[in-house]
Amino acid sequence: MSRFLSGKFAAIEPYTPGEQPQDRSYIKLNTNENPYPPSPKVFEAIFGGNGGGEKRLAEPGAEIDKLRLYSDPEVRELSEAIAGFYHISPEQVLVGNGSDEILAFAFLAFGDDTKPVRFPAVSYGFYPVFARLFGISAEPAALREDFTIDPADYIGCGRNVVIANPNAPTGIALEPAQIEAIVKSNPDHLVIIDEAYVDFGGESVIPLIDRYDNLMVVQTFSKSRSLAGARLGFAAACREIISDMNKMKFSFNPYNVNRLSILAGTAAMKDRPYFERCTAAIRETREETAAELRRMGFTVLPSKANFLFAKSDRIGGGEYFRQLKERGILVRHWDKPEIRDYVRITVGTPQDMKTLCRVTEELLAERI
Ligand SMILES: *Cc1c(COP(=O)(O)O)cnc(C)c1O
């Protein structure tokens, strides 16, 4: 720490992202990236072709030439593609540099020390970090014994609420009716539903934004649309909330989404068949892998995401993580009391998961 850091940040414990190792190649099942490449339309959009955007004509590299110009501060083309996909209005959409930025704008806009925020105690690690960074009191609510969220902790709680649905790292989802009950019972507080994983088997509550002016849904292009490196996420909410979010954005970074990412995201959003094929493949691989792990004696939580949260009583979570890493497979482990027996395994290609299962079987055999 330098002697210049503001005292208010001295004690901040930043978010720890999963490893992105450069030293050797791993089967990378640790940060919930998509194992499949972005839609071919994304390649066309950037290298030439019309990328699914009717207006854009093929001229290879044209957008690269335009990198000397600022990007569209309103991110109109992509907002329209998102709005089209969800049958909402572009004024109900705000695109961010990853959904992490969207979440940051939301915490900044709607919380302070008199406006606490409640979220599950086991959930996305960024929520407590943003709360600390922006001086918002955080009220984590414990999960039930079976790692489900108890809606009763949120119904009529009189607090702003953030819930990842499906939750991370458990993969367990609430039903839309349960979310609606939480939203409906807190009319004077904002409920943020982080749907980073919803495309893998959950059900989006975006259709509810027309009925509830206290609901914000956040989604990302990082998982189901294979664009983690493009850094794209968005919020969907009523116009007033989006307008408040824009106030944050235009006070912070008006050109928050770069030109190439706008092209990539627009093309990905418009290629529904590709998106549906990839997410269906991942769901299928998830179920096959879960069955295989259960056959080996693992407890595997019922996941609606692109990862599995699993434990074995024959090997501890930390040990399993280390042994896999030594053998070239990266998964995620948290040394946190409630979840230290578990590892989170991203669903990769069928081949990746076969290797994971084979290596796991060998590991367990060595331990008898
Ligand atoms: C991955 C993830 C995000 C962040 O996504 P980006 O768009 O890549 O910033 C947000 N919330 C949850 C729960 C996630 O797992």
The ligand as an ORCA input file, in Angstrom:
! r2SCAN-3c Opt
* xyz 0 1
  C     -19.746    -14.152    -13.882
  C     -20.716    -13.437    -13.003
  C     -20.921    -12.068    -13.126
  C     -19.986    -11.187    -13.882
  O     -20.041    -11.236    -15.172
  P     -19.261    -10.216    -16.100
  O     -20.342     -9.806    -17.031
  O     -18.200    -11.041    -16.733
  O     -18.729     -9.065    -15.319
  C     -21.902    -11.467    -12.365
  N     -22.625    -12.177    -11.486
  C     -22.426    -13.485    -11.313
  C     -23.238    -14.215    -10.317
  C     -21.460    -14.143    -12.056
  O     -21.217    -15.434    -11.853
*
